Amino acid sequence: MTGNISIIGGGNLGTAIGLGLIQHGGYKPENVFVTRRHPERMKKLREKGIQTGQDNILAIKDSEIIILAVQPTQLEKLLVEIRDYIPDKSIIVSVVSALSIDHIETIIGKGNDIIRAMPNVAISLGESITCLAVNGVKNESFRKVEKLFSRLGQTLVIDESLIAASTILGASGIAFFLRMIRAVSQGGIQLGFHAEEAQMIAAQTAKGAAGILIESGNHPEREIDKVTTPRGLTITGLNEMEHNGLSSSLIKGIITSYKEIENLKKQGK
Ligand SMILES: NC(=O)c1ccc[n+]([C@@H]2O[C@H](COP(=O)([O-])OP(=O)(O)OC[C@H]3O[C@@H](n4cnc5c(N)ncnc54)[C@H](OP(=O)(O)O)[C@@H]3O)[C@@H](O)[C@H]2O)c1
C-alpha cells in the first residue's frame, strides 16, 4: 500500500493494527505513525521501524488515513485537539466502540470521509474480522478502507446501528474464545497432559474447528454430527456440557456484555 497512515492511540488495539499493517497490510514501517500519551511504551512498534511519538498533529499531517484508536471517553477531547489540522483529503477511521459518525462529524465538521471499523486484536496476525460501517454512500474512500482491512483478515459491511453488537461478537469475542481454550486446556491437564501440551492441542483444535466452518460455510451442528458417533464419547461429553448450560451461558454472557454498552452510554461514558 502507498500513502501514509496514522494511528492515534497506540494501546492494545492500536499496536495490533500497527503490526498488522506492516506484517500483512503491505505498508512500509516508515509510512506508519502511531501516537500515544506515553510514547516510551511503544517499544515493540519502534523496533519494527514504525514511527512513534506523542504529537498527534505531526502524525496526521500527511496521512491519507487516520485511525482513531483511543478509549471512548478520550475521543471527544482528541477530536477537538486535531480537528483544525486534519488534512482535507484524509479518511477518518474510528475503531472506537462509542461515538457515531454523526457525532464525530459535529465535532470535526463535514469535510472528511468518516468510516467506523470494528476489528479485533487478531489484526496483528492478519486474522481479524473487521465490521465496517459508513454513513451514506460507499464511495472511493470506503472502498480503500475496505481493501485495507481485507488484507488484515475478513471484512463485513454492516449498518452503523450494529457496531455495538459487532464489538461484543468480534472484538470481545477474542476473549470469549480464549477463555474456552483455557477451559479445554485445563480439562486436558487433568487427563494427563502438561499445560503447554494441553494448550497447544486446544488452540490448534479451535483453529481447525473455525477453519472447517469458514471453509465449508456449514452450520456447526452439521460438522458436529461428523464427530459424534452414536452412543459415543463425544456426544456424551457434549450433552453433559449442555446440561450444565454451555450454550446458554455463552449467549447470556454475550447479551450481558451488550447491555453493559447500553449502561455505559446512559452514563455518558
Ligand atoms: N482492545 C480491543 O480488543 C478492541 C477491539 C475493538 C475496538 N476497540 C476499541 O479501540 C479503542 C482502544 O482500545 P484499547 O483496548 O486499545 O485501549 P487502550 O489499550 O487503553 O489504548 C488507548 C490508547 O489511547 C492512547 N491515548 C489516549 N488519549 C490520547 C491522545 N489524546 N492522543 C494520543 N493517544 C491517546 C492511550 O495512551 P496512554 O496509555 O499512553 O495514555 C492508549 O495507549 C477503544 O475505543 C475500544 O473500544 C478495542
Ligand as a Chemical Component Dictionary entry (heavy atoms), coordinates in Angstrom:
data_LIG
# 
_chem_comp.id                   LIG 
_chem_comp.type                 NON-POLYMER 
_chem_comp.pdbx_formal_charge   0 
_chem_comp.three_letter_code    LIG 
# 
loop_
_chem_comp_atom.comp_id 
_chem_comp_atom.atom_id 
_chem_comp_atom.alt_atom_id 
_chem_comp_atom.type_symbol 
_chem_comp_atom.charge 
_chem_comp_atom.model_Cartn_x 
_chem_comp_atom.model_Cartn_y 
_chem_comp_atom.model_Cartn_z 
_chem_comp_atom.pdbx_ordinal 
LIG N1  N1  N 0  -8.772  -3.905 22.608 1  
LIG C1  C1  C 0  -9.584  -4.440 21.723 2  
LIG O1  O1  O 0  -9.604  -5.654 21.531 3  
LIG C2  C2  C 0  -10.506 -3.562 20.891 4  
LIG C3  C3  C 0  -11.183 -4.135 19.798 5  
LIG C4  C4  C 0  -12.021 -3.323 19.041 6  
LIG C5  C5  C 0  -12.182 -1.990 19.346 7  
LIG N2  N2  N 1  -11.535 -1.471 20.416 8  
LIG C6  C6  C 0  -11.690 -0.031 20.696 9  
LIG O2  O2  O 0  -10.438 0.556  20.441 10 
LIG C7  C7  C 0  -10.193 1.627  21.340 11 
LIG C8  C8  C 0  -8.868  1.388  22.044 12 
LIG O3  O3  O 0  -8.938  0.213  22.810 13 
LIG P1  P1  P 0  -7.639  -0.384 23.502 14 
LIG O4  O4  O 0  -8.051  -1.645 24.125 15 
LIG O5  O5  O -1 -6.502  -0.378 22.542 16 
LIG O6  O6  O 0  -7.406  0.706  24.635 17 
LIG P2  P2  P 0  -6.029  1.139  25.304 18 
LIG O7  O7  O 0  -5.107  -0.017 25.358 19 
LIG O8  O8  O 0  -6.394  1.846  26.562 20 
LIG O9  O9  O 0  -5.454  2.180  24.259 21 
LIG C9  C9  C 0  -5.895  3.503  24.159 22 
LIG C10 C10 C 0  -4.674  4.332  23.833 23 
LIG O10 O10 O 0  -5.068  5.644  23.524 24 
LIG C11 C11 C 0  -3.993  6.496  23.946 25 
LIG N3  N3  N 0  -4.488  7.856  24.042 26 
LIG C12 C12 C 0  -5.404  8.376  24.876 27 
LIG N4  N4  N 0  -5.590  9.673  24.637 28 
LIG C13 C13 C 0  -4.748  10.005 23.630 29 
LIG C14 C14 C 0  -4.461  11.192 22.939 30 
LIG N5  N5  N 0  -5.083  12.334 23.225 31 
LIG N6  N6  N 0  -3.548  11.145 21.956 32 
LIG C15 C15 C 0  -2.903  10.008 21.635 33 
LIG N7  N7  N 0  -3.137  8.831  22.255 34 
LIG C16 C16 C 0  -4.035  8.845  23.248 35 
LIG C17 C17 C 0  -3.584  5.912  25.268 36 
LIG O11 O11 O 0  -2.267  6.340  25.539 37 
LIG P3  P3  P 0  -1.586  6.290  27.000 38 
LIG O12 O12 O 0  -1.927  4.944  27.569 39 
LIG O13 O13 O 0  -0.148  6.458  26.707 40 
LIG O14 O14 O 0  -2.216  7.386  27.790 41 
LIG C18 C18 C 0  -3.672  4.419  24.979 42 
LIG O15 O15 O 0  -2.445  3.925  24.521 43 
LIG C19 C19 C 0  -11.383 1.668  22.296 44 
LIG O16 O16 O 0  -12.250 2.687  21.903 45 
LIG C20 C20 C 0  -12.040 0.326  22.126 46 
LIG O17 O17 O 0  -13.436 0.413  22.252 47 
LIG C21 C21 C 0  -10.686 -2.216 21.185 48 
# 
loop_
_chem_comp_bond.comp_id 
_chem_comp_bond.atom_id_1 
_chem_comp_bond.atom_id_2 
_chem_comp_bond.value_order 
_chem_comp_bond.pdbx_ordinal 
LIG N1  C1  SING 1  
LIG C1  O1  DOUB 2  
LIG C1  C2  SING 3  
LIG C2  C3  SING 4  
LIG C2  C21 DOUB 5  
LIG C3  C4  DOUB 6  
LIG C4  C5  SING 7  
LIG C5  N2  DOUB 8  
LIG N2  C6  SING 9  
LIG N2  C21 SING 10 
LIG C6  O2  SING 11 
LIG C6  C20 SING 12 
LIG O2  C7  SING 13 
LIG C7  C8  SING 14 
LIG C7  C19 SING 15 
LIG C8  O3  SING 16 
LIG O3  P1  SING 17 
LIG P1  O4  DOUB 18 
LIG P1  O5  SING 19 
LIG P1  O6  SING 20 
LIG O6  P2  SING 21 
LIG P2  O7  DOUB 22 
LIG P2  O8  SING 23 
LIG P2  O9  SING 24 
LIG O9  C9  SING 25 
LIG C9  C10 SING 26 
LIG C10 O10 SING 27 
LIG C10 C18 SING 28 
LIG O10 C11 SING 29 
LIG C11 N3  SING 30 
LIG C11 C17 SING 31 
LIG N3  C12 SING 32 
LIG N3  C16 SING 33 
LIG C12 N4  DOUB 34 
LIG N4  C13 SING 35 
LIG C13 C14 SING 36 
LIG C13 C16 DOUB 37 
LIG C14 N5  SING 38 
LIG C14 N6  DOUB 39 
LIG N6  C15 SING 40 
LIG C15 N7  DOUB 41 
LIG N7  C16 SING 42 
LIG C17 O11 SING 43 
LIG C17 C18 SING 44 
LIG O11 P3  SING 45 
LIG P3  O12 DOUB 46 
LIG P3  O13 SING 47 
LIG P3  O14 SING 48 
LIG C18 O15 SING 49 
LIG C19 O16 SING 50 
LIG C19 C20 SING 51 
LIG C20 O17 SING 52 
# 
